[in-house]
Amino acid sequence: MGHRSIFDCSGLRRVAVCSAVLLSLAASSVATPQPIAGQAYYTAVCEAISHAISSASSVNWPGSGQFYTADIEHYASSSSMQSACSVEPGTEEDIAIILRIVAENRVPFAVKSGGHCMNPQYSSTPGVHIAMSRFNEVKYDAEANVAEVGAGLIWDDVYGALDPQGVTVLGGRASGIGVGGLALGGGYSWKTNQFGLTVDNLTGHKVVLADGRILTVNAQSYPDLFWGLKGGSNNFGIVTKFNLTTYPQTEIWGGTISVNATYINEVNAATAKFSQTVADPKAQILPSYTFVQGQLIASISLFYDSPDQPNSIFDDFLAIPNTAMDLKTRPLRDFVRTAPTNSTLGLRGVYNTVSVLNYTENMLEAIVNETKFWGERLPPGASSVTYSTEPFLSSIFSHASVDSSAYPPNRSIGPSPLAIAFAWNDSSADAAIHDAARKSAAQLTQVMLSEGQNLQNVPLYGNYAIFDTPLEKIYGVHLPKLQALRAKYDPYHVMGLAGGWKF
């Protein structure tokens, strides 16, 4: 079957350049997402893009300076890749042009928001790297209680922009997390106990489809696509703006406590008790166990959504002898920046996850054992392993109606995610550490099953899951609907040329 073009050169500003630079394709169908390989080919397509886009956008080249470097750089060095070029689109119209060119030429591409994804090539590519950094505005509509948030922002800056208005939105819990990846994947927030996931608080999107159409998507205009964009990752196009419900926001009380290995059992007991007894939705904790430089340590983030320290809720944690404590009343953005997440910046990294129904002391002891077991077996040098427990109320999925979003596929239960994070600096250890992340998740799953936790139909959180996790484990019964939706809005599977969870 001959190649079916979905790209019209007549729409470009420089038709002559388009005709001269775009390369002919072998007889094949764009419906097959496999890209055509070759650095010279990719560079020629980058040249075509540079001549086609408006002055609101730019193309940056390897060796050209800080803009190219910033565009392709990720939190984990293993997620970064040298691209033929990086493109910073400044308008939706230019994104439409870029997508049409990469579609016509079957060139691999990537879309990067904050660059915090740990899975290799999910937001990096040897081809055309699209950096969303110019979509960096926050617009607040006080009458509608909605904030329009650019996909190129990190949540720190969103909170900072909204703070003078006395409002906030549900977004990332650590510094440097990008808006795009979190909002397209689900999104756990410091206010999730009160209002659900980020996707539960989306009221609309601005999206550029693979065929170049620019759509304003909401529950009225395109209800099926609106559903798919709430947790369905980057399968349907490139989202440039997210509309999010805002909530009043005062300063909060919280911060971090650091504890050495001597008192890990006390951390376990306090965490299990909090998880099983605290019902105040304003209170959250995030205890993390880390093995680094031959030592086991714990870091506990405490959060209370009020300027005032609550009575008794955190007393068990405050009673544990600590090596450092930073607890006070502060703005939400400042609190987000207290989390010790940047200690592994620039190292190689991978995430994996399990979903936990009950953080028992036995389960937490198993997590500590895994931290020590794999920490002692990491390659020498700048390496660490961290297990972050995230106990939420079991009601967190009840803040939106059943089947209101692509993720989660099952709202009858509200599991809490566990984030497993390995960091290392030697690329030769990649395969062994990826395997360790899988084995550790499997071991902890067995511990939960032995406790009688019923994990049937309990979804994994895709933003934490390792790259080869079966899609069914994330999207469950929603997967066939998502595959049909992808076929409707991207029939030639153009978004399959980009990395990510692909339907």
Secondary structure, 3 states (H helix, E strand, C coil): CCCCCCCCHHHCCCHHHHHHHCCCCCCCCCCCCCCCCCHHHHHHHHHHHHHHCCCCCEEECCCCCHHHHHHHCCCCHHHCCCCCEEEECCCHHHHHHHHHHHHHHCCCEEEECCCCCCCCCCCCCCCEEEECCCCCCEEEECCCCEEEEECCCEHHHHHHHHHHHCEECCCCCCCCCEHHHHHHHCCCCCCHHHHCCHHHHEEEEEEEECCCCEEEECCCCCHHHHHHHCCCCCCCEEEEEEEEECEECCCEEEEEEEEEHHHHHHHHHHHHHHHHHCCCCCEEEEEEEEEECCEEEEEEEEEECCCCCCCCCCHHHHCCCCCEEEEEEECHHHHHCCCCCHHHCCCEEEEEEEEECCCCHHHHHHHHHHHHHHHCCCCCCCCEEEEEECCCCCCHHHHCCCCCCCCCCCCCCCCEEEEEEEEECCHHHHHHHHHHHHHHHHHHHHHHHHCCCCCCCCCCCCCCCCCCCCHHHHHHHHHHHHHHHHHHHCCCCHHHHCCCCCC
